[in-house]
Amino acid sequence: MVQIILVLILAYLLGSIPSGLIIGKVFYKTDIREHGSGNLGGTNTFRTLGVKAGIAVTLADILKGTLAAYLPVLFGIDINPLLAGVFAVIGHTYPIFAGFRGGKAVATSGGVLLFCAPLMFLTIFVVFFVSLYITKYVSLSSMLAGICAVIYAAIDGDIPLLIAVTLLTLFVIYRHRANIKRIMNKTEPKIKWL
């Protein structure tokens, strides 16, 4: 039991590494929390620091989820990797290393799925970019990808995966509630790089 708790704490701490804050301050001398949406995720990094920084932060945030999901396997702990992944997502969203103000859970959730359900990850990756190309809304594309993941898991019949993906998707939608209002009011910013 102690080992399980330690792995979950480690997963949370891994998720808490503020990629956007680190890359912004080290390479651009900028605290992205003071710009744009104030969010530490990839989308605000793209808007604030540009495409290169945005890609770097997004990849780092995905990797956090993938590594966290791998922890139970790495340490031989008998828990579902999805559980460790969920703790990383919580860490990413409420990071102890950045005043509990983090990202919106999208990239790190994707990283968890990359480890636990790689085919699902590839599917929602395609859905995300097709939606992004058509709508230019990162927030809407993120939510649609999550909904697609739930449908995928339901068809697949993997109950633990369905539960985890449903919870993560609901959390992502909750984190995007302000974006939903802006989309409805047609004030949500559209990307310009795709």
Disulfide bonds with the S-S distance in Angstrom:
none
